[in-house]
Amino acid sequence: MSQLEFRQIAKQFPGVRALDGVSLCLRPGRVHALMGENGAGKSTLLKILSGDLQADGGELLLDGQPQRYHSAADALAAGVAVIHQELQYVPEMTVFENLLLGRLPQRFGFVRSATAVREIAARLQAMGVPMDLAARLKDLSTGQRQMVEICKALLRDARVIALDEPTSSLSHREAEQLFRLVRELRAAGKALVYVSHRMDEIFALCDSATVLRDGRSVAEFDSLQGIGRDALVQAMVGREISDVYGWAPRPQGAVRLQVSGLHSARMKSPASFEARHGEILGFFGLVGAGRSELLRAVYGADTRLQGQVLLDGQPLAGEVGRSIAAGLMFCSEDRKEDGIVGCRSVAENINISSRRHSARWGFVDEAAEAEMAERFIKRLRIRCSGPEQEIQRLSGGNQQKALLARWLSEQALRVLIIDEPTRGIDIGAKREIYEVLHGLADQGVTVIIISSELPEVLGLADRIVVMREGEIVGTLAREQASEAAVLQLAFPAGEAPPAAQPLPMSTVELAAA
Ligand SMILES: Nc1ncnc2c1ncn2[C@@H]1O[C@H](COP(=O)(O)OP(=O)(O)OP(=O)(O)O)[C@@H](O)[C@H]1O
């Protein structure tokens, strides 16, 4: 059982004071939440804990002993494991090899030992996380890879475990498994720190919390008992946020997008739906329900096998270039896939897709680009030193905001499809993003959102399409769309959670059930 203390930790990046004297204590048998807006300094603190970054000032004390880690291996050797947002694994290697990465030669030799495999399999089984040790990491889901990472820490008897936004890419089932594991680790006396933007996870899993703002600790909660959500939000963003979704009725026009019998190799069966001018259409389903696959086929990112898409009555070919030219855009949930250019500025990244609009006689209108970038930096509260800053220097959530701005600033939009619009984004910026989406719909743009967060879909959409196991299983008007009604459709028969279950992370409640 170990206690870890951060004492007056400071970290300066060129032009940014990322941490300014942060102190907090992780105690055995407790889960401590680390909260704050995008760019508040959470990941930087965890990178110092893992040895990936060196603090400029302050101390780390493990059971009262000063620590200084120069690599993740140093930290692990001392019993401290950090599971970062970007997992560190070797895709071509097996689970067994990844679990023992860096240790194989010392303990087991290079030869894969049957005894070692059996021993590890038995330990994982005992920890309640049985795994196929022969599977290659590249063939696993994000959730499974994350489990491997956690198991790696457990096999090395880590006593302090940090999880940085661990559920952001997990399916409901994987999240349930993770929550069970976190509770077991707490019961086993590990000291845990948990970073998440999802309030319900914080309340369901954490005992205490620190809120960071601009690199400083602005609130400490020794216990979360009796603490309301509003108190945490107020501490994080420094203001009250009511009515996050800001929905109001708006007139809707004619059918804009008509999808009939559309099928692609990645879809399980053909699907049909329509969306109107000025409508926000929400797609809800559990991870793996087939929402992204259907909308990728609409966009032309996946080859269509059959079916047709009409945009304002005109057939739309299944090609990305044609879709973009026709004003149908798709913002993917994966910012790497979406083409973030790390070494380019925030302004260039925001303007990449609309460069063709601002280019005149072959020259890019840099003033117009900078002006557009400034507008979105302010509007979405993108924390950066200015439009010229390299985007890779921004925190994960702020990169995500800049990418969204790329699509939100498109001038020729007719249909905007956004996959997981606010994943990894703090609550203050979420509200701004929703406002921009409402603004687009007010101008007649058809907005389609794919989201795994039911409150987001319920709060934002005019109609909700529910998918399950590759099929559309229902379409609900806003007035009919209660949590219970949507979940009843989204879960396989017999597995729906109790109707009165509070959401969103129904996953959390499910895990506890
Ligand atoms: N390598 C770097 N170079 C320059 N600035 C950096 C670097 N890494 C982080 N920063 C800056 O430090 C600040 C804190 O970033 P950090 O990643 O710790 O935020 P965060 O709280 O984890 O945010 P998020 O919720 O978006 O993940 C941000 O302003 C970020 O731009």
The ligand as an SDF file (V2000), in Angstrom:
LIG
                    3D

 31 33  0  0  0  0  0  0  0  0999 V2000
    4.8420   19.4980  -25.7830 N   0  0  0  0  0  0  0  0  0  0  0  0
    4.2180   20.6580  -25.5250 C   0  0  0  0  0  0  0  0  0  0  0  0
    4.7130   21.8240  -25.9910 N   0  0  0  0  0  0  0  0  0  0  0  0
    4.0920   22.9990  -25.7300 C   0  0  0  0  0  0  0  0  0  0  0  0
    2.9690   23.1220  -25.0090 N   0  0  0  0  0  0  0  0  0  0  0  0
    2.4340   21.9900  -24.5160 C   0  0  0  0  0  0  0  0  0  0  0  0
    3.0180   20.6980  -24.7520 C   0  0  0  0  0  0  0  0  0  0  0  0
    2.2520   19.7670  -24.1360 N   0  0  0  0  0  0  0  0  0  0  0  0
    1.2390   20.4360  -23.5520 C   0  0  0  0  0  0  0  0  0  0  0  0
    1.3400   21.7640  -23.7720 N   0  0  0  0  0  0  0  0  0  0  0  0
    0.4460   22.8080  -23.2690 C   0  0  0  0  0  0  0  0  0  0  0  0
    0.2930   22.6530  -21.8730 O   0  0  0  0  0  0  0  0  0  0  0  0
   -1.0510   22.9270  -21.4970 C   0  0  0  0  0  0  0  0  0  0  0  0
   -1.6050   21.7410  -20.7140 C   0  0  0  0  0  0  0  0  0  0  0  0
   -1.8070   20.6530  -21.5920 O   0  0  0  0  0  0  0  0  0  0  0  0
   -2.3440   19.2190  -21.1160 P   0  0  0  0  0  0  0  0  0  0  0  0
   -2.1830   18.2770  -22.2600 O   0  0  0  0  0  0  0  0  0  0  0  0
   -1.6930   18.8750  -19.8380 O   0  0  0  0  0  0  0  0  0  0  0  0
   -3.8950   19.5460  -20.8550 O   0  0  0  0  0  0  0  0  0  0  0  0
   -5.0870   18.5790  -20.4080 P   0  0  0  0  0  0  0  0  0  0  0  0
   -5.6540   19.1610  -19.1610 O   0  0  0  0  0  0  0  0  0  0  0  0
   -4.6190   17.1810  -20.3450 O   0  0  0  0  0  0  0  0  0  0  0  0
   -6.1280   18.7940  -21.5820 O   0  0  0  0  0  0  0  0  0  0  0  0
   -7.1400   17.7630  -22.3560 P   0  0  0  0  0  0  0  0  0  0  0  0
   -8.3730   17.6900  -21.4980 O   0  0  0  0  0  0  0  0  0  0  0  0
   -7.4180   18.5000  -23.6210 O   0  0  0  0  0  0  0  0  0  0  0  0
   -6.4370   16.4610  -22.5750 O   0  0  0  0  0  0  0  0  0  0  0  0
   -1.8060   23.2350  -22.7730 C   0  0  0  0  0  0  0  0  0  0  0  0
   -1.8760   24.6300  -22.9100 O   0  0  0  0  0  0  0  0  0  0  0  0
   -0.9500   22.6530  -23.8630 C   0  0  0  0  0  0  0  0  0  0  0  0
   -1.0770   23.3800  -25.0600 O   0  0  0  0  0  0  0  0  0  0  0  0
  1  2  1  0
  2  3  1  0
  2  7  2  0
  3  4  2  0
  4  5  1  0
  5  6  2  0
  6  7  1  0
  6 10  1  0
  7  8  1  0
  8  9  2  0
  9 10  1  0
 10 11  1  0
 11 12  1  0
 11 30  1  0
 12 13  1  0
 13 14  1  0
 13 28  1  0
 14 15  1  0
 15 16  1  0
 16 17  2  0
 16 18  1  0
 16 19  1  0
 19 20  1  0
 20 21  2  0
 20 22  1  0
 20 23  1  0
 23 24  1  0
 24 25  2  0
 24 26  1  0
 24 27  1  0
 28 29  1  0
 28 30  1  0
 30 31  1  0
M  END
$$$$
